[in-house]
Amino acid sequence: MNTQNQLAEIHRSGKAYIIYKSKKGFDLYTDFSKKIILNNKNIINFLDKKYKRKSKNTDLFIGFFGYELLNNLINIKIPRQKNLNFPKGIFYKPEKKITLSNNLRYISGSNFKSSSFKININKSSYTKIFDNFKKKIKSGETYQIKICTKYKTKSKIDSLDFFCRLSKTNLAPEAFMIRDKIFSIISCSPENLITKKGSEISTKPIAGTVKKTKTLNKIKALNYFKNNLKETKEHNMIVDMERNDLSRICKVGSVKLSKQKIVEEYKDLYHYVSLIKGKLKKNVKNVDVIKAMMPGGSVIGCPKINTLNLLNNQEKENRNIYTGSFGYIKFNGDMRFNIIIRSILNFKNISEISVASGVVIDSNAKHEFNENYLKAKALIDLFK
């Protein structure tokens, strides 16, 4: 049986599985022997526990940390918010790994039903929040802050059908999918937060977005970013913050910019990207790495702690998976995690897409509101 048929068979069997983008295609993980539902009490034990190595390619836990869980881990409390009662984090121990090509194929036999999307913050409400945060920036409480908006619809979806179509139209280096019995997550996340191999660690912050047009190519997009004061300021602030986060766990002098201010191309937009590398100090634990790097600064703002407190007191709905992290921790301590953005969470027959754009001193409310929709568009288009 070829791998495409295996994928379809696993999907139709109803058992849980995960697909994660690899360098050459996708990796499919299934036959889970353990499923650990994380909460504020068991997360440190999960991160610190040591496991014996048995098999090279399945000696790992793969899953996600939700936004609320990561806040609590660094002692930031979130006020009571409207929520779906979705788990704060889940990790799975796979017993089978299958390598798939980039060309995922699957024909859904189910009928798809969806109502229209509703946004939780309209342009007027967004502008009020924006103006309030502008005052916080002027008073020095934050330098940059990301306003989250949510698009929701009632829907029953075939998660694999959605993910296959998404991978064809908007293939992203940190794309993933989780199909469990009670929920699914489909994501075209472009942003790597942690890649750790031995003592080497890197992060790839994205800060800067411009819409693709017929006349805008990668070279012109790069010139746009370089000549746009707002985009340059935003990018520099995030890079400085991520360097600072890495410096907390890395050897002095080892944190360096490996790639600075390059452009990456996606379906509807271009992104402004940098790559930062460092060498870990001795005796740094998994929990130290997670605490230092999460939640990812490029989707929060800076300074991180002040800005998280401002966001959490403003937002009325739980972010769930959004701006949390998905990835794996190997038994040897190596890890890879993204930032969960450009994602659909389907839970209790509700599909939720969350997006955010940055506010700095010279931001424009209309532009940022429209940028949020631009980021959600590739996912909303799947429902048409």
C-alpha positions in Angstrom: 0.0 0.0 0.0 1.5 3.4 -1.0 1.7 6.2 1.6 -1.2 8.2 0.1 -3.5 5.2 0.5 -2.2 4.7 4.0 -3.0 8.3 4.8 -6.6 7.9 3.5 -7.1 4.6 5.3 -5.8 6.1 8.7 -8.1 9.1 8.2 -11.2 7.0 7.4 -10.5 4.6 10.3 -11.2 7.5 12.7 -8.0 7.1 14.8 -6.0 10.1 15.9 -3.0 11.2 13.9 -0.7 14.2 13.3 0.9 15.5 10.1 3.9 17.9 10.4 5.8 19.6 7.6 9.3 18.3 7.1 12.1 19.5 4.8 11.2 17.2 1.9 7.5 16.7 2.5 5.4 15.7 5.6 5.8 13.3 8.5 2.7 11.5 9.7 2.6 10.3 13.3 0.0 7.8 14.6 -0.7 4.7 16.7 -0.4 6.8 19.9 0.5 4.8 23.0 0.1 7.9 25.3 -2.0 11.0 25.2 -1.1 13.6 27.9 -3.6 16.4 28.5 -1.6 19.2 30.0 -2.7 21.6 32.7 -1.1 24.1 35.0 -0.2 21.4 37.5 1.4 18.7 35.4 3.3 20.7 32.7 6.6 21.0 34.6 6.6 17.3 35.4 5.9 16.5 31.7 8.8 18.7 30.5 11.3 17.4 33.1 10.5 13.7 32.8 13.2 11.5 31.3 12.3 8.6 28.9 14.4 5.7 27.7 15.2 5.6 24.0 14.0 2.6 22.0 13.4 3.6 18.4 15.1 6.4 16.5 12.1 8.0 14.8 9.3 7.8 17.4 11.2 8.6 20.6 9.4 11.8 21.0 6.2 13.5 22.2 4.4 15.6 19.7 1.6 18.1 20.3 0.8 21.7 21.4 1.0 24.1 24.3 -2.0 26.5 24.4 -1.6 30.3 25.0 -3.1 30.2 28.5 -0.8 27.4 29.7 2.3 29.2 28.5 1.3 32.4 30.3 0.8 30.5 33.5 4.2 28.8 33.1 5.9 32.2 33.3 3.6 33.4 36.2 1.3 35.6 34.1 -2.3 35.2 35.1 -5.2 35.6 32.6 -8.5 37.1 33.9 -11.7 35.1 33.5 -12.5 35.0 29.8 -15.1 33.5 27.5 -13.8 30.1 26.4 -14.7 26.9 24.6 -13.3 24.7 27.4 -10.7 23.4 25.0 -7.7 21.6 26.5 -4.8 23.8 27.5 -2.3 21.5 25.8 -2.0 17.9 24.5 1.0 15.8 23.7 1.0 12.3 22.1 3.6 9.5 22.0 3.5 8.0 18.5 4.5 4.4 17.7 4.4 4.8 14.0 5.9 7.4 11.6 5.2 7.6 7.9 7.0 9.8 5.4 4.8 11.6 2.9 5.6 13.7 -0.1 4.6 17.4 -0.5 1.9 16.4 -2.9 -0.8 15.3 -0.5 -3.9 13.8 -2.2 -7.2 12.9 -0.7 -10.8 13.0 -2.0 -13.4 13.6 0.7 -16.6 11.6 0.5 -18.5 13.7 3.1 -20.7 16.7 2.5 -19.4 20.0 3.8 -21.7 22.4 5.6 -20.8 25.9 7.0 -22.5 29.1 7.9 -20.9 32.5 7.2 -18.0 33.7 9.4 -18.6 36.2 12.1 -15.8 38.4 13.5 -15.6 39.0 17.2 -14.3 42.6 16.9 -15.7 44.9 14.2 -13.8 47.8 12.8 -15.2 50.3 15.3 -14.4 48.2 18.3 -11.0 47.4 16.9 -10.3 51.1 16.5 -11.2 51.8 20.1 -8.8 49.1 21.3 -6.2 50.3 18.9 -6.4 53.9 20.2 -6.2 52.7 23.8 -3.0 50.7 23.0 -1.6 53.7 21.2 -1.9 55.6 24.5 -0.1 52.8 26.3 2.7 53.0 23.7 3.0 56.8 24.2 3.1 56.4 28.0 6.0 53.8 27.6 4.1 50.8 28.9 4.7 48.9 25.7 6.5 49.6 22.4 4.5 47.2 20.2 1.4 45.2 20.9 -0.6 42.7 18.8 -4.5 42.9 18.7 -6.1 39.5 18.2 -9.3 39.2 16.2 -11.3 36.0 15.7 -13.4 34.7 12.8 -15.9 32.0 13.7 -18.4 29.8 11.9 -20.5 26.8 12.7 -19.3 23.9 10.6 -18.6 20.3 10.1 -15.3 19.9 8.2 -13.2 17.1 6.8 -9.9 18.1 8.3 -7.7 16.1 5.9 -9.6 17.5 2.9 -9.0 21.0 4.2 -5.3 20.4 5.0 -4.6 18.8 1.6 -6.1 21.8 -0.2 -4.3 24.2 2.1 -1.0 22.5 1.4 -1.5 23.0 -2.3 -2.5 26.7 -2.2 -0.4 27.9 0.8 2.4 25.5 1.7 4.2 26.8 4.8 7.4 25.6 6.5 5.7 25.0 9.8 2.4 23.6 8.6 0.7 20.9 10.7 -2.5 19.1 11.3 -4.0 17.2 14.3 -7.0 15.0 13.9 -8.4 13.7 17.2 -11.8 12.3 17.9 -13.2 15.5 19.5 -11.3 18.2 17.6 -9.0 19.0 14.7 -6.4 21.7 14.0 -5.3 22.7 10.5 -2.5 25.2 10.2 -0.3 26.9 7.6 2.0 28.5 10.2 5.1 30.0 8.6 7.0 30.7 11.8 9.6 28.6 13.6 10.1 29.5 17.2 12.6 26.8 18.4 14.9 24.4 16.6 17.2 22.7 19.1 19.7 20.1 18.2 22.2 19.2 20.9 23.4 22.6 22.3 22.6 24.5 19.1 19.3 26.5 19.1 17.7 28.9 16.6 14.6 31.0 16.2 13.2 32.6 13.1 11.1 35.7 13.9 8.6 37.1 11.3 7.7 40.7 11.6 6.4 42.6 8.6 3.6 41.7 6.1 2.7 43.2 2.7 -0.1 42.0 0.3 1.0 40.4 -2.9 0.0 42.2 -6.1 0.7 41.6 -9.8 3.5 44.3 -9.8 5.1 43.3 -6.4 7.8 40.7 -6.5 10.2 39.6 -3.8 12.8 42.2 -4.7 10.3 45.0 -4.6 8.8 43.6 -1.4 12.3 43.7 0.2 12.7 47.4 -0.9 9.2 48.2 0.5 10.1 46.7 3.9 13.5 48.4 4.0 12.1 51.8 3.1 9.0 51.5 5.4 9.8 53.0 8.8 7.0 51.3 10.6 7.8 47.8 9.3 11.5 48.3 10.0 10.9 49.4 13.6 8.5 46.5 14.2 11.0 44.0 12.8 14.0 45.4 14.7 12.1 45.4 18.0 11.0 41.7 17.6 14.5 40.6 16.6 16.0 42.4 19.6 13.5 40.7 21.9 14.1 37.2 20.5 17.8 37.8 20.8 17.3 38.7 24.4 15.1 35.6 25.0 17.8 33.4 23.6 20.5 35.1 25.6 18.8 34.0 28.8 19.6 30.4 28.0 22.6 30.7 25.7 26.4 31.1 26.3 27.5 34.7 26.4 28.5 36.0 23.0 27.0 33.0 21.2 23.7 34.6 20.1 24.1 35.9 16.5 22.0 37.0 13.6 22.4 34.3 10.9 20.1 35.8 8.3 18.9 39.3 8.7 15.8 40.8 7.0 15.0 38.5 4.1 11.7 38.1 2.3 9.6 34.9 2.2 6.7 34.5 -0.2 3.3 33.0 0.6 0.0 32.7 -1.3 -1.4 36.2 -0.5 1.5 38.0 1.1 5.2 38.5 1.6 6.9 38.3 5.1 9.9 40.1 6.5 12.1 37.4 8.2 15.3 37.0 10.2 17.1 34.0 11.7 18.9 34.0 15.0 21.2 31.3 16.4 22.9 30.6 19.7 24.7 27.9 21.8 23.0 26.7 25.0 24.6 27.0 28.4 25.3 23.7 30.2 22.6 22.2 32.3 19.7 24.1 30.5 16.6 22.0 30.9 13.6 21.6 28.5 11.5 23.8 30.9 14.1 26.5 30.8 14.0 26.7 27.0 10.2 26.8 26.9 10.0 29.5 29.6 12.5 31.6 27.9 11.1 31.4 24.3 7.3 31.1 24.8 4.9 32.6 24.0 6.7 33.8 20.9 7.4 37.5 21.0 6.7 38.2 17.3 3.0 37.5 17.9 2.7 39.3 21.3 4.8 42.5 21.1 7.4 43.9 23.4 8.5 44.1 26.1 7.0 40.7 26.5 5.8 40.6 30.1 4.3 44.1 30.2 2.6 43.5 26.8 1.2 40.1 27.8 -0.5 41.7 30.8 -1.9 44.5 28.7 -3.3 42.0 26.2 -4.7 39.7 28.7 -6.6 42.4 30.5 -8.0 43.7 27.2 -9.1 40.4 25.5 -12.5 39.0 26.4 -12.1 35.6 24.8 -9.5 32.8 25.4 -7.0 32.5 22.6 -7.0 28.7 22.9 -4.3 27.4 20.6 -3.6 30.8 18.9 0.0 32.1 19.7 0.7 28.9 21.5 3.2 26.4 20.1 3.0 23.1 18.2 5.9 20.7 17.8 7.9 17.9 19.3 10.3 17.1 22.1 12.6 14.2 21.5 13.7 11.9 24.3 17.3 13.1 23.7 16.2 16.7 24.4 16.1 18.0 20.8 13.0 19.9 20.0 11.2 21.8 17.2 8.3 24.2 17.8 6.4 26.7 15.7 4.2 29.5 16.7 0.5 28.6 16.1 -0.8 31.2 13.7 -2.8 30.9 10.4 -4.7 28.0 12.0 -8.3 26.6 12.1 -9.4 25.1 15.4 -12.5 22.9 14.9 -14.1 22.0 18.2 -17.8 21.2 19.1 -18.6 21.9 15.4 -17.3 25.5 15.6 -14.4 26.6 13.4 -12.2 29.4 14.9 -9.6 31.4 13.0 -7.5 33.9 15.1 -5.2 36.5 13.7 -3.3 39.5 14.9 -1.4 42.5 13.6 1.1 44.8 15.4 0.5 48.3 16.8 3.5 50.6 17.0 3.7 54.4 17.5 3.1 55.2 13.8 0.6 52.4 13.0 -2.7 53.0 11.3 -5.9 51.3 12.6 -7.5 50.8 9.2 -4.3 49.2 7.8 -3.9 46.9 10.7 -7.5 45.8 10.7 -7.3 45.0 7.0 -4.0 43.2 7.5 -5.7 40.8 10.0 -8.2 39.8 7.3 -5.4 39.3 4.8 -3.8 36.9 7.2 -7.0 34.9 7.7 -8.1 34.9 4.0 -6.2 31.7 2.9 -8.0 29.8 5.6 -11.5 31.4 5.1 -11.2 30.6 1.4 -11.2 26.9 2.3 -14.8 27.2 3.4 -16.0 28.4 0.0 
